[in-house]
Amino acid sequence: MTQHTAKGPSTATKSLSLKGLSKGKIGAFAGAIIGISCIAPAYTMTSGLGPTIAEAGFQAPVVLLIGFIPMLFVLMGYRELNTSMPDSGTTFTWSTRAFGPWIGWMAGWGLVAATALVLSNLAAVAVDFLFIGLSQIFNNPEIADLTRNLLINIPIVAVLTALAAYIAYRGAEDTKRVQYTLVGLQAIAVVWFLIAATVKIVQGDAYDYTPVSWDWFNPALLGDSSGFSLSTLAAALSLSIFMYWGWDVILTMNEETKDPRRTPGRAALLTIGIIVVTYLLTTIAVLSYAGLNESGPGAGNPDNQESIFATLAPEIMGPFALIMSIAIFASSSASLQSTLISPARTLQAMSHYGAAPKDFGKLSKFKTPGHATFWAATASVVFYVIMRIVSEDALWDTITAMGIMVCFYYGITGLAAFWYFRGTWFDSTANFFRRFLLPLLGGVALLLMFFQTLYDSMDPDYGSGNAVFATTLPDGTQEGGVGVVFFAGMLILGVGVILMLLQSIKNRAFFRGEEIERGSVLQETEMVPFKAEEVGNEMAEEGKVAE
């Protein structure tokens, strides 16, 4: 067998194996396109920018920068883990390897749950802008109101999700072709919006012009008249993390990339770099043009905050606002399809290692996890229906709940990188930062945000202000209860624990550590003797797999 030194990373551990997915389909550029598509900047900004501004006000730009920092730190850990263990299970596999099967299972569940949350939101926004676009085409505002009719809304959400699942089912090649077109359309719309907003600001035609100030980048001003608020920072960061989420989709496709050890990390870095610049420029333009005015198209108007571009695009782009509506519909649809990649491959990997039912591990004729894709799509539609029934502001509450779950599984992954590479932390300067300091800081920061936001969301007034288990008083008002976001977060975690316990009874081997052994990089002294036909002759010839 091929031997490695204690310090050298290997492409497979003693108990990790390939899963039959198609090989060599995705390069760094295509990976970045899929990553950008999954983040879906046009959709994400119209859904997440309003709630972020509602929490942070003029400090929204600094919140986006602060939110970017732990994501970047965790990304360093992701890159190191992927170099050592390029496995499509990503968070699930790596956390199991570092901390054991129980934490690994819950980390994988966090990824799947966060994705189900965002899939439901994506489909809902796509439907909203489908009707907004039609109302603009036919110059009939009443068409836009059709999205509020759940008998119309829910079936269309289901149809869009099914179409996205079908494209994801067909595999990486079809995914690339669709995403190139839809990401390009988003880029045109966002750049057009930025240029048009800048022109109006310069010409003095802004709705509520507010000069750009360095105070916008001062985190000490977060809070209210009483001073800085950690809760405000945590809530705003949870929302901003939702806006960055999605770059890790390319890592779940690592077994399908041209170079599983390097391509995913490069694509993720390229993706997140493009996104942070786009968000900052757009946020500054929105605040400068609309201010925090609570009426009309002001960014402080609560009626605008669930879909800020629906209000601002017509004001800024005039008749060309149709381009933004089409772009957001395309953005949501594109992300709906690319986002399905992540939970499907995570579920397939969990099944492969015995942590989930065997059906999730079945591959389609396109060498994609067909069953897992179907179930992920179905779960997202079911969750959407539940949230629309429970919450009057389902989009806002879904985004916040999703941010909580992202903090949960990203935080665990950051600490998994830190712990897995123990013993090599101080071998070099690069190791000190990539394997020790940055993953540790990123993981701790995200888990602190997870607990802080979960605690704060118990308040019935948290987020959109919707509550469950509240008592209705004679005058029609409500008191008591807990926030919908807290309820959703605890429900998701509780369901995860129940499913984990059921699976532990059904398949004890995984939970005894027999499928994926707990260990560290120092224990990776040999590679798995995969058969050449499993991974392709090229990889075998390059010495990446030992026969």
N, C-alpha and C positions, 0 to 999 in steps of 0.2 A: 504493500500500500504506500501511497505517497505520504511522506512525512513533512510536517511543518515545525518550525521552531516555536517555542512557547509564545513568543511575542508576535508572530505573524498571523494575520487573519486568514481564515479559510473560507471557502465558498460554501461549505456545508458542515454541519456539526454531526456528531455521531448518530443523532436520532432525527435529523431533518432530511427530507427527501422531496424531489420534484413531484408535480401533481398532474402532469399530462397536458398542461396549457401550451398554446402555440408559442413558438420560439422566434426570436430575432425580428419582431415586427415593429418595434418602437425605438426611435432614436431620441437624442436629447431635445431637438427642436419639436418633434412631434409630441414628446412627453410634456414639454412646456405648454404646448397648445392644449393638450388634454387637461393639464393642471389649471390653466387659465379658464378653460371652459367649465371645469368643475367649480372653481371659485365663482365664476360668472359675474364679473364686475358690474355690469349694467343691472342685473337682477339684484345683486348683493347690496349695491348702493341704494337702490330705490327702496329695498326692504329694511336695511340695517342702518342707513345714515340718519334717518329721522329719529328712531329711538335712541341712537347714540347722542345726537344733538340734544334730545329731550333730557338725557341724563347729565351730559357734560357741558352743554351750552357752547360758549365760544372756546372752551378748552377741548372740543372734539378733535382738533388736529393733534394735540399732544397726547390725547388718549390713544389715537390710532398709532402714534409712534411708540408709546409705551407698550401697547398691545403687540406690536411687531417684535419687540425685543425678546420676550420669552419664547415666541414662536421661532425666532431665528436661533436662539440658544438650543431649543429642543431639536430643531432641524439639524444642528451639528451632531447631536446624538443619533438621530435617524440615519444620517449618512454613515456614521461609523458602524452602527448595527447592520445596515444594509450591506456594507462592504464585507463584514464578517459573515453575515447570515442572510443572503438574498432570498428571502422566503415570502411568498405571496400573503402569508398570514400576518406579516408585519407586527403590529402592536401585540396581537395575541401570542404569536410565536416567540417574539423577543422577551415579552414580560414573563411568559412561562419559563423560558430558559433562565432568566435572571432571578425570578422570585418564586417559581413553582406554579403548579397547575391552577390553584384557586385564584390567585391574583391575576394570572394570565388569562383565565376564562373571563373574569369580570372586566378586564381591560378590553378584551375582544368584544364583549357585550356592549361596552361603552361606545366603541366605534360603530357597531351595527346600529345601536339605538340612536346615536347622534345623526347617522345618515338617514334613518327612517324619518326622523324629525324634519330634517332639511328637505328631503324628497317631497314630503307633504306640503311644505311651504313653497317649494319651487313650482309644483303643479298648480297651486292656488294662485300664485303671482302670474304664471303663464296664462291662466284663464282670465284673470283680471285684465291683463293688457291685450288679450285677444279681443275682448269686448270694447275696451277703450279704443283700440285701433279701428275696429269696425264702426264705432260711433264717430270717429274722426273722418273715416272714408265717406260715410253716408250723411255726415253733418247732423246727426241725431243723438243728442246727449242721453236719451232714454235707453239706448242700446247698452251704454256702459253700466247702467243700473241692473242689467240682467244678471250680472255676476253675483248679486246679493240673493238671488233666488236659488236656494240650495238644491231644489229639484232639477235645476239646470246646471248649476255649478258642479255638484258632486259627480254626475255622470261624465262631464267633460274632463274633470280632473282624472277620473279613472281611465278614460280613453287615452289621454296624453301620456299617462304613466305607462300604460300598456304598450304604446308605440315606442316609448323610450326603452322599455325593457326588451322589445324585439330587436332594436338596433344593437343594444348591448349584448344580447344573446348571439348576434351574428359575428361578433368578435372585433379585434383590434383594427383590422383594415377598414371595415365600414365605419368604426368609431372615428378614425383619423379623417376620413373623407368628409364626414358630416361636420366635424368640429372645425376644420379649416375654414369652411364657409361661414359658419355661425359666429365664430370668434372674430373673423374679419368684419362682419356686420356690426358687432358690438363696438369694435375699435372705431369705426367710422362714426357711429352715433355719439359715443362719449367725447371724442375729439371735437366733433361739431358742437356739442353742448358747451364744452369748455371755451371754444373760440367765441361762440355767440354770447356767452355770459361775460367774457372779458370785454368784448366790444361794447356791450350795454353798460357795463360798469365804467369804462373809460369815457363813454359819451354822456354819462350822467343819467342814464335811463334805468338804473337799478331800482327795484321795488323799495328796498329799505337799505340803501348803501351804508355799509359799515367798513371803514378802513381796516386793512389787515394790520394786526398788532402783534408784537412779540409776546404780549400777554396770552395770546392764544396757545402759546407753547410753554406756559408756566403751569406745571401740575399743582403747585401750591394753591392755586385759585379754584381748584375743584371743590365744590361744596356749596354752601349757601352763605347768608350774611353772618352766621355764627363761626364760619371758618372752614378749614379743610375737612373733608369727610371721606374716611376710608371706605364706607359703604357706597358712596357715590362713585368713587374710583373703581371699586370692584364691579359694580353694576355696569358702568360704562365699558370697562375692560372686557367683561363677559360678552357684551354686544360687539365690541371691536374684534374680538377673537372669532366670533361668528363670521365676520367679514373677511377674515384671512383664511378661514378653514377651507380645506379642499386640496391644498398643494400636495398632500401625502397620497393622493389617489395614484400617482405615478409609481409610488413605492409598492403599492399592492399589485402593480403590473410588472414588478421587477423580473419575474421569470419569463416575461414576454418581450423584454427589451433586448437590444443588440449587445449590450454589455451589462449584465445584471449588477455588477459591482459598482460601476461608475455612472452609467447613464441616468438612473433614477435620481441620484444626488444632484447631478448637474442640472437636470430638468427642474427639480424642485427649487434650487437656488435661483435659476432664471425666472421661474414663475413668480416667486414671492418678491423678487426685486422689481419686476414690472408692476405688480399689484400695488405695492406700497407707494410708489410714485403716483400712480393713477388715483389712488384714494386721497392722498394729501392734496393734490391739485384740485380735485373735484370738491372736496370738503371746504377748502378755502374759497373757491368760487361761489359755492352755495351760501356760505355765511356772509361773504362780502356783498353778494347780490340781494339776498333776502333778509339778512339779519335774523334776530330772534323775535321778530314781530309775530304776535299771536293771532293775527287776523290775516285774511286774504292768503296770498302765496308765501307768507312769512314762514321761515324754518321753525319758528316756535309755535306755530298753529297745530294743536293736537290733531286736527282733522287731516293734516297733510303727512303726519309722521309715519304712517304705515306704508305709504307709497309716495315718496317725496317727488319723484320725477313725474308722476301723473299730474301734479300741480305745477311744477316749475318748468317742465319742458314746453308746454304751450306758451307760457309767459316769455321764455327766453328764445325759443326756436321758432315761434310763430307757426305757420302752416307746416313747417318741416318737423314739427313735433311728432308727426306720424312716423318718421324715421326712428325716433326714440322708442315709440310704442312697439314698432316691429322688432327693434333690436332687443328690447326687454323680453318680449314674447320669445324671440329666438334664443336669447341668453338663458331664460328659464328652461326652455325646452332642451337646449344643448346641455345645460348642467344637469337636468333631470336624467339625461341619458348617461353622461360621463360619471355622475355621482353613483349610479347603480353599480359601476365597476367595483368600487371599494367594498361594500358589504357583501357582494356576491363572492368575491375572492376570499374575503375573511371567513365567511361561512363555509366555503369550500375547503379552506385550509383547516378550520376547526373540525370539519367532518373527516378529513383525511387523517387527522391525528386522533380521532376518536372522541373529540370534545363536543360534537354535535351529531344529529342523526345522519345516517349514511346517505340518505337521499340528497342532502346538500352537496355531497361530493361528486355526484354524477355529472359527467361532461356531455355537452351537446356534440353534434357532428362538426361544429365549428371550433371544437376544443375550447369551449367556454363553459363556465359553471351555470348551465341552463336552469336547473332546479333552484339553485340559490338565488339567481337573478329573479325568477318568478316570485319566490317567497318574499324577497326584499321589497319588490314592487307592491305586492299585496299588502304587506305590513304597513307600508307608507300610506296607502289609501285608507286602510282601516284606522290608522292613527289620525289621519286628517279628519275623517268623519267624526271621531270622538272629540277632537279639539274644537271643531266647529260647533258641536252641540254644547260643550262645556263652557267655552269662552266666546264672548262677543267680539273679542279682539284676537282671534286665533293666530293671525300672522305674527303679531308682536310677541305674544306669549310663547309661541313655538320657537321663535328666534332666541328668546332668552333661555328657554329650557334647553335648547340645542347647545347654546354657549356653555351651560353648566356641564353637559356631558362631554363636550370637547375638552374643557379644562381637566376633566376627570381622566380621560384616556391619554391625552397628550402628556399630562403630568406624570402618569405612571410610566409612559414610554421614556420620558426624559430620565427618570430615576432608574429605569431598567438599563439604559445605556451607561449611566454612571456606575451602577453596581456590577454589571456584566464585565466591564473592562477594569475592574479593580486589580491591582497588581501590575498594571501597565501605565498607571496615571502619570508617573514621574519619569518614564523612560525617555521622553523628549518634550520639548516645549509644545509641539503640536498635540501630543497626547494630553498634556496638562489642561489645555483649553478644550479640546474636542471630546475628550473622554472623561474629564473630571469636572472642571469648573463650570463650563457652559451648560452641559446637560443637567448638572446638579441645580444650578440657579434657576434654569428654565422649568425643570420639573417641580421644584419647591414652590416657585411663584405661581404656577398654574394650579397646583393642588390647594394652595392657600386661597386663590380666587374661587376655586370650586366650593370650599367650605364656607367662605365668607358670603358668597352669593346664595348658597343654599340656605344659610341662616337668615339672611336679609329677606329672602323671598317668602318666608313664613308670614310676613306682614301682608294682610289682605290688600293694602294699598300699593304693594310692590308692582313695578312694571306698568301694565295697562290698568291695574286697579281691580281686576276681576278676582273673585274669591269663590271658594267652595266651602260647603258646610256652614255657611253663614246663616244667622237667624234674621228673618224678615220681621220688622217691627210694624205696628199698626199703621204708621204713617207711610209705609212702603219702603223705607230705607232699610239697609242691612247692617248688622254689626257682627263682629266675631268672625270665625272661620279662618281659613288659611289661604294664602295666595295660590292662584292656579299654577304658577311656575313651580312653586315648592311641591304642590300636589303631583304635578307631572313628573318632576325630577325623582321624587321618592317612589312613585308608582313604577317608573322605568327601572330604577335600581332594585326595587322589591321583586318585580317580575324576573329580573336577571338572576337574583339569588335563588328564586324558586326553580327556574329552569336549570340552573347550575346543579342544584341538589338532585333534581330528577335525573339529569344526565349522569351524575356521579353514581347513582344507583344502577343505571342501565349499562354504563361502561366505566368500570372501576379502574381499568388499566391506565387510562390517561391521568386520572386523579391520584393514582399511586406513583406517578412519575415514570411510567414505563414507556410511554409514547414519545415524550420530549423530556429529556433528563435535565434537571436543574444543574447549572454549572457556570463557568466563567470562561473568558477567552483563553486563559492559561491552560485550560484543560483540552483545548482543541488541538490535539497533537496528530490527528489523522483525519482523513476525509472518507466520506461514505463511498463504498465501492458500487456506485450506480452503474447500471448497464449503459453502454454507449448509445444504444438505440433509444434510451429514455430521454437523453438530452441532446442528441445530435452529434455527428462525427466531428464537427468543427470544434465544439467545446472539449471533446475528448482529446483531439489533436493538440489543443492549446494547453493541455495539462490541467484544465479546470476540474476534470472529473477523473478519478482513478478507476481503472478497470480491475 
